[in-house]
């Protein structure tokens, strides 16, 4: 049934104007409220009784799909967290996490505190179902009934929010991690309530490093070198990788112990990393096959740091540019290709001299491209190991490079690899 038909049926049932119902229904759906929840909300708004609900399907979790109008099931609460959202123009705190049984686990959102805790095995009657990030999610609303289950379940999942960084997945809620803060910067953004100060950077533990965002700016606790416990976080996708989000309901606690951080970096094939949609803190090995325009001695806008052309910035017009060094290297390993972006420090290392020396070389030759030519001669056709974070966007696959190291392979090893490839 389409939106118009649903609205007409609802307006007729409630005895109100159809156009008003359509507008209200569209607003709720724009906030990702499930249709069933939206209809119940409008029934309450216009004084309806709640209507005749569909009979919910009694289900195991593995059988829950987004096209079911409602489900009833028994499950164990694996995680539980809080988050504040804007709903119908007002702020509302929701409860969210995951529930599991012997067959699987599913995310849930409760629009009010229904009185269950982590580890409880509960019977859920008449939960709504919607799709979120391609997966079904339970919606526990006004029509949902929660009660203790008669028997506990033996679920094959970890109960509780304690996690290591390598176990996190996009969509995780109510998690707790003990981490070391590796990088941290403070910046101001335009938030829903105006200008907001946030912290962002990199955290790590014994298993992995991941990006984080602290929307509450715990500047006294979260700083480079600090070891902290983050209680009640959630995980969002950031440039194709999980990112830890610290919100207003997160508790930040200083740890007495120092959290050790792994030095290990997963080495992936370029094609594998691209197929994953992005990756954080990885290494790839490939051959530099090209150095793109915009490499070498470049100029940046003093206002926004964008690269400028002929003294013109796309945002600030005519400006007096500031010199910088950069490499945009195309790297291929046979499974795929990416663009490796090296900053000034790495470019100086590859170029073999400083920014000032590059300026002098350009002045002597009266041609800034001599710097690029030197870089091309130094790296094209050679094999390198690049470490950094990969993001995929409309411009392709780009690796922000943290290290750029030459790989020296013995001729015999190269020959053996080539023969093996031919023999396949």
C-alpha positions as CSV (number, residue, x, y, z in Angstrom):
1,X,0.0,0.0,0.0
2,X,1.5,3.4,-1.0
3,X,1.7,6.5,1.2
4,X,-1.4,8.1,-0.3
5,X,-3.5,5.0,0.3
6,X,-2.2,4.6,3.8
7,X,-2.9,8.2,4.6
8,X,-6.4,8.1,3.1
9,X,-7.3,5.0,5.1
10,X,-5.9,6.5,8.3
11,X,-7.6,9.9,7.7
12,X,-10.9,8.2,7.1
13,X,-10.6,6.0,10.2
14,X,-9.7,9.0,12.4
15,X,-12.0,11.5,10.8
16,X,-9.3,14.1,10.0
17,X,-8.0,15.9,6.9
18,X,-6.1,13.6,4.5
19,X,-3.6,16.3,3.5
20,X,-2.6,16.9,7.1
21,X,-2.2,13.2,7.7
22,X,0.0,12.9,4.5
23,X,2.2,15.8,5.7
24,X,2.6,14.3,9.2
25,X,3.3,10.8,7.8
26,X,5.9,12.1,5.4
27,X,7.7,13.9,8.3
28,X,7.9,10.8,10.4
29,X,9.2,8.7,7.6
30,X,11.9,11.2,6.8
31,X,13.2,10.6,10.4
32,X,13.3,6.8,9.5
33,X,10.4,6.0,11.8
34,X,8.9,2.6,10.6
35,X,5.6,2.9,8.9
36,X,3.8,0.9,11.6
37,X,5.3,3.1,14.3
38,X,4.4,6.3,12.4
39,X,0.8,5.2,12.0
40,X,0.5,4.4,15.7
41,X,2.0,7.8,16.5
42,X,-0.5,9.6,14.3
43,X,-3.4,7.6,15.9
44,X,-2.3,8.8,19.3
45,X,-1.8,12.4,18.0
46,X,-5.4,12.6,16.5
47,X,-7.0,10.8,19.4
48,X,-7.4,7.4,17.7
49,X,-7.5,4.1,19.5
50,X,-4.5,2.5,17.9
51,X,-6.5,0.6,15.3
52,X,-6.4,-3.1,14.6
53,X,-2.8,-4.3,14.6
54,X,-1.6,-7.2,12.5
55,X,-1.1,-10.4,14.3
56,X,2.7,-10.6,15.0
57,X,4.7,-13.5,13.8
58,X,6.3,-15.7,16.4
59,X,9.9,-16.1,15.3
60,X,13.4,-17.1,15.9
61,X,15.9,-14.3,15.3
62,X,17.4,-15.8,12.2
63,X,13.9,-15.8,10.6
64,X,13.3,-12.0,11.3
65,X,13.1,-10.0,8.1
66,X,12.3,-6.4,7.4
67,X,9.1,-7.2,5.5
68,X,7.4,-8.7,8.6
69,X,4.7,-6.3,10.0
70,X,5.6,-7.4,13.5
71,X,7.3,-10.2,15.5
72,X,7.2,-11.9,18.9
73,X,10.3,-13.7,20.1
74,X,12.4,-14.7,23.1
75,X,16.0,-13.4,23.3
76,X,18.8,-12.5,25.7
77,X,19.8,-8.8,25.9
78,X,23.5,-8.8,24.7
79,X,24.1,-5.0,24.9
80,X,22.2,-1.9,26.0
81,X,23.1,1.7,25.4
82,X,21.5,5.2,25.3
83,X,21.5,7.8,22.6
84,X,19.6,11.1,22.1
85,X,18.1,11.8,18.7
86,X,15.8,14.4,17.2
87,X,12.4,12.9,16.6
88,X,9.5,14.9,15.2
89,X,11.3,18.1,16.1
90,X,12.0,17.2,19.7
91,X,15.0,15.5,21.4
92,X,14.3,12.0,22.6
93,X,16.5,9.5,24.4
94,X,16.3,6.0,23.0
95,X,17.6,2.7,24.3
96,X,19.4,0.6,21.7
97,X,21.6,-2.5,21.5
98,X,21.4,-6.2,20.4
99,X,19.4,-9.2,21.4
100,X,20.3,-12.8,20.7
101,X,19.0,-16.3,20.8
102,X,20.4,-19.7,19.7
103,X,19.9,-18.8,16.0
104,X,21.3,-15.3,15.7
105,X,21.2,-11.7,16.9
106,X,19.4,-8.6,15.9
107,X,19.7,-4.9,16.7
108,X,16.8,-3.2,18.6
109,X,15.6,0.3,19.4
110,X,13.3,1.0,22.3
111,X,11.6,4.4,22.3
112,X,11.4,4.4,26.1
113,X,13.1,2.5,28.9
114,X,11.2,-0.8,29.1
115,X,13.0,-2.0,32.2
116,X,15.3,-4.7,30.9
117,X,19.0,-5.0,31.5
118,X,22.0,-6.7,29.8
119,X,21.9,-10.4,30.4
120,X,18.1,-10.6,30.9
121,X,16.3,-13.2,28.8
122,X,13.0,-11.5,27.8
123,X,9.8,-12.3,25.9
124,X,9.0,-9.6,23.3
125,X,5.5,-9.4,22.0
126,X,4.5,-7.3,19.0
127,X,7.8,-5.6,18.1
128,X,7.9,-3.7,14.8
129,X,10.6,-4.5,12.2
130,X,12.4,-2.2,9.9
131,X,15.5,-2.3,7.7
132,X,18.5,-0.3,8.9
133,X,21.8,-0.4,7.0
134,X,20.5,-3.4,5.0
135,X,19.7,-5.5,8.1
136,X,16.4,-6.0,10.0
137,X,16.0,-4.1,13.3
138,X,13.5,-4.5,16.1
139,X,11.5,-1.4,17.1
140,X,10.1,-1.7,20.6
141,X,7.3,0.9,20.8
142,X,4.0,1.6,22.6
143,X,2.4,-1.6,21.2
144,X,5.3,-3.8,22.3
145,X,5.1,-5.8,25.5
146,X,8.2,-6.9,27.4
147,X,8.2,-9.6,30.1
148,X,10.8,-11.9,31.7
149,X,11.1,-15.2,29.9
150,X,10.3,-18.4,31.7
151,X,13.7,-19.9,30.9
152,X,17.1,-18.5,30.2
153,X,18.8,-19.1,26.8
154,X,22.3,-20.5,26.1
155,X,23.3,-18.0,23.4
156,X,26.5,-18.4,21.3
157,X,27.3,-14.7,21.7
158,X,29.2,-12.6,24.2
159,X,26.8,-11.0,26.7
160,X,27.8,-7.5,27.8
161,X,29.4,-4.5,26.0
162,X,33.1,-5.1,26.8
163,X,34.9,-5.2,23.5
164,X,38.3,-5.0,21.8
165,X,38.6,-2.7,18.8
166,X,39.2,-5.6,16.3
167,X,35.7,-7.0,17.2
168,X,33.8,-3.8,16.5
169,X,31.3,-3.6,13.7
170,X,29.4,-0.7,12.2
171,X,26.1,-0.5,14.1
172,X,27.3,-1.8,17.5
173,X,25.7,-0.1,20.4
174,X,26.2,0.0,24.1
175,X,29.8,-1.0,23.9
176,X,32.7,-0.5,26.4
177,X,36.4,-0.3,25.3
178,X,39.6,0.3,27.1
179,X,41.9,2.3,24.8
180,X,45.0,4.5,24.5
181,X,44.5,7.9,22.8
182,X,47.1,8.1,20.0
183,X,46.0,11.2,18.1
184,X,43.5,13.9,19.1
185,X,42.5,17.3,17.7
186,X,39.8,19.8,18.7
187,X,37.7,21.5,16.2
188,X,34.5,23.4,15.8
189,X,31.6,22.3,13.6
190,X,28.1,23.4,12.8
191,X,26.0,21.1,14.9
192,X,22.2,20.8,15.2
193,X,22.4,23.4,18.1
194,X,24.8,25.7,16.3
195,X,28.6,25.7,16.7
196,X,29.8,22.7,18.6
197,X,33.3,21.8,19.8
198,X,34.2,18.1,19.2
199,X,37.3,16.0,19.5
200,X,38.5,13.5,16.8
201,X,41.5,11.4,16.3
202,X,42.8,7.8,16.6
203,X,42.5,5.3,19.5
204,X,44.2,1.9,19.8
205,X,44.4,-1.2,22.0
206,X,46.2,-4.5,21.8
207,X,44.3,-5.6,18.7
208,X,43.7,-2.6,16.4
209,X,43.6,1.2,15.8
210,X,40.4,3.0,14.9
211,X,39.2,6.6,14.4
212,X,37.0,8.2,17.0
213,X,34.8,11.2,17.4
214,X,33.9,12.7,20.8
215,X,30.8,14.8,20.4
216,X,31.0,16.0,24.0
217,X,34.7,17.1,23.9
218,X,36.0,15.5,27.1
219,X,39.2,17.6,26.8
220,X,40.3,16.9,30.4
221,X,40.2,13.2,29.9
222,X,40.8,12.5,26.2
223,X,44.2,13.7,25.1
224,X,47.2,12.0,23.4
225,X,48.9,9.4,25.6
226,X,45.9,9.0,27.9
227,X,44.5,5.5,28.7
228,X,40.7,5.6,29.2
229,X,37.7,3.4,29.4
230,X,34.8,4.5,27.2
231,X,31.5,3.1,28.6
232,X,28.4,3.1,26.4
233,X,29.7,4.0,22.9
234,X,28.3,3.3,19.5
235,X,30.0,2.5,16.2
236,X,29.3,4.3,13.0
237,X,30.8,4.0,9.6
238,X,33.4,6.6,8.7
239,X,34.9,6.5,5.2
240,X,34.2,2.8,4.9
241,X,35.5,1.7,8.4
242,X,34.1,1.4,11.9
243,X,34.5,4.6,14.0
244,X,33.9,4.8,17.7
245,X,31.4,7.6,18.7
246,X,31.4,9.1,22.1
247,X,28.1,10.7,22.9
248,X,26.4,12.5,25.8
249,X,25.5,9.2,27.5
250,X,29.1,7.9,27.3
251,X,31.1,7.7,30.5
252,X,34.8,8.4,30.1
253,X,36.9,7.0,32.9
254,X,40.7,7.4,33.4
255,X,42.4,4.0,33.6
256,X,45.2,3.4,36.1
257,X,46.8,0.9,33.8
258,X,48.4,1.9,30.5
259,X,46.7,0.3,27.5
260,X,49.2,-1.3,25.2
261,X,48.7,-0.6,21.4
262,X,49.5,-3.1,18.7
263,X,52.3,-2.4,16.2
264,X,50.9,-5.0,13.8
265,X,49.3,-3.7,10.6
266,X,47.3,-6.0,8.4
267,X,48.8,-6.2,4.9
268,X,46.1,-6.4,2.2
269,X,45.9,-6.7,-1.5
270,X,44.7,-3.5,-3.1
271,X,41.8,-5.2,-4.7
272,X,40.7,-6.7,-1.3
273,X,40.9,-3.3,0.4
274,X,38.9,-1.7,-2.4
275,X,36.2,-4.4,-2.3
276,X,35.8,-3.9,1.5
277,X,34.8,-0.3,0.7
278,X,37.8,1.2,2.6
279,X,40.2,0.3,5.4
280,X,41.9,2.0,8.4
281,X,45.6,1.6,9.2
282,X,46.6,-1.0,6.6
283,X,49.6,-1.7,4.4
284,X,49.7,-2.5,0.8
285,X,52.6,-3.4,-1.5
286,X,52.6,-2.4,-5.1
287,X,54.5,-0.7,-8.0
288,X,54.3,3.0,-8.6
289,X,53.1,3.2,-12.2
290,X,52.4,7.0,-12.4
291,X,52.8,10.3,-10.6
292,X,49.7,12.5,-11.2
293,X,49.4,16.2,-11.9
294,X,49.2,18.1,-8.6
295,X,52.4,16.4,-7.3
296,X,55.7,18.0,-6.5
297,X,56.0,21.7,-5.6
298,X,52.4,23.0,-5.2
299,X,50.6,26.0,-3.7
300,X,47.8,26.0,-1.2
301,X,45.3,28.6,-0.2
302,X,46.3,30.3,3.1
303,X,42.6,30.3,4.1
304,X,41.4,26.8,3.5
305,X,44.6,24.9,2.5
306,X,43.1,23.7,-0.8
307,X,45.5,23.4,-3.7
308,X,45.3,26.4,-6.0
309,X,45.9,26.9,-9.7
310,X,47.4,30.1,-11.1
311,X,46.8,31.9,-7.8
312,X,43.0,31.1,-7.8
313,X,41.2,29.2,-5.0
314,X,37.8,27.7,-5.7
315,X,36.5,29.1,-2.4
316,X,38.4,32.3,-1.9
317,X,39.3,33.6,-5.4
318,X,42.6,35.3,-6.0
319,X,45.0,34.5,-3.2
320,X,48.7,34.6,-2.5
321,X,49.5,30.9,-2.3
322,X,51.7,29.1,0.2
323,X,54.3,26.6,-1.1
324,X,54.0,22.9,-0.1
325,X,55.1,19.5,-1.3
326,X,52.9,16.5,-2.2
327,X,53.0,13.3,-4.1
328,X,50.0,11.7,-5.8
329,X,51.3,8.3,-6.7
330,X,49.3,5.6,-8.6
331,X,50.2,2.2,-7.1
332,X,49.2,-1.1,-8.7
333,X,49.7,-4.6,-7.3
334,X,47.9,-6.6,-10.0
335,X,44.7,-6.9,-8.0
336,X,43.8,-3.2,-8.2
337,X,45.2,0.3,-8.2
338,X,44.9,3.2,-5.8
339,X,46.2,6.8,-5.4
340,X,48.7,7.2,-2.6
341,X,48.7,10.8,-1.2
342,X,52.0,11.7,0.6
343,X,52.2,14.9,2.7
344,X,55.2,17.3,2.9
345,X,57.2,15.3,5.3
346,X,57.0,12.1,3.3
347,X,57.5,13.9,0.0
348,X,60.7,15.6,1.4
349,X,61.9,12.1,2.2
350,X,61.2,10.8,-1.3
351,X,62.5,13.9,-3.0
352,X,65.6,13.7,-0.9
353,X,65.6,17.4,0.1
354,X,63.6,20.1,1.8
355,X,60.8,22.4,0.7
356,X,63.2,25.3,0.6
357,X,65.6,23.3,-1.6
358,X,62.7,22.5,-3.9
359,X,61.9,26.2,-4.2
360,X,65.5,26.9,-5.1
361,X,65.5,24.2,-7.8
362,X,62.3,25.6,-9.3
363,X,63.8,29.2,-9.3
364,X,67.0,28.1,-10.9
365,X,65.2,26.2,-13.6
366,X,62.4,28.8,-13.8
367,X,60.1,25.8,-13.9
368,X,58.3,24.3,-10.9
369,X,57.9,21.0,-12.7
370,X,61.5,20.1,-12.2
371,X,60.6,19.0,-8.7
372,X,57.9,16.7,-10.1
373,X,60.4,15.3,-12.6
374,X,62.8,14.4,-9.9
375,X,60.2,12.6,-8.0
376,X,59.0,10.7,-11.1
377,X,62.6,9.6,-11.8
378,X,63.0,8.4,-8.2
379,X,59.8,6.3,-7.7
380,X,58.1,5.3,-11.0
381,X,58.6,1.6,-11.8
382,X,59.7,0.7,-8.3
383,X,57.9,-1.3,-5.6
384,X,56.9,0.3,-2.3
385,X,55.1,-0.7,0.9
386,X,52.5,2.0,1.8
387,X,50.9,2.2,5.2
388,X,47.8,4.4,5.7
389,X,44.0,4.6,5.6
390,X,42.0,3.9,2.4
391,X,38.8,5.7,1.5
392,X,36.6,5.2,-1.6
393,X,34.7,8.1,-3.1
394,X,33.6,9.5,-6.4
395,X,37.3,10.2,-7.3
396,X,38.3,6.5,-6.7
397,X,40.5,4.8,-4.1
398,X,42.8,7.1,-2.2
399,X,45.2,6.1,0.5
400,X,46.4,8.8,3.0
401,X,50.0,7.6,3.3
402,X,51.7,7.5,6.7
403,X,54.8,5.6,5.5
404,X,56.2,5.0,2.1
405,X,59.0,2.4,2.1
406,X,61.0,1.0,-0.9
407,X,60.7,-2.8,-1.2
408,X,63.9,-4.4,-2.4
409,X,63.2,-7.9,-3.8
410,X,66.0,-10.2,-5.0
411,X,66.1,-10.9,-8.8
412,X,65.8,-14.6,-8.2
413,X,62.7,-14.1,-6.1
414,X,61.1,-12.0,-8.8
415,X,61.9,-14.6,-11.4
416,X,60.4,-17.4,-9.3
417,X,57.2,-15.4,-8.7
418,X,56.9,-14.7,-12.5
419,X,57.4,-18.4,-13.3
420,X,54.8,-19.4,-10.8
421,X,52.3,-17.0,-12.3
422,X,53.0,-18.3,-15.8
423,X,52.6,-21.9,-14.6
424,X,49.1,-21.3,-13.1
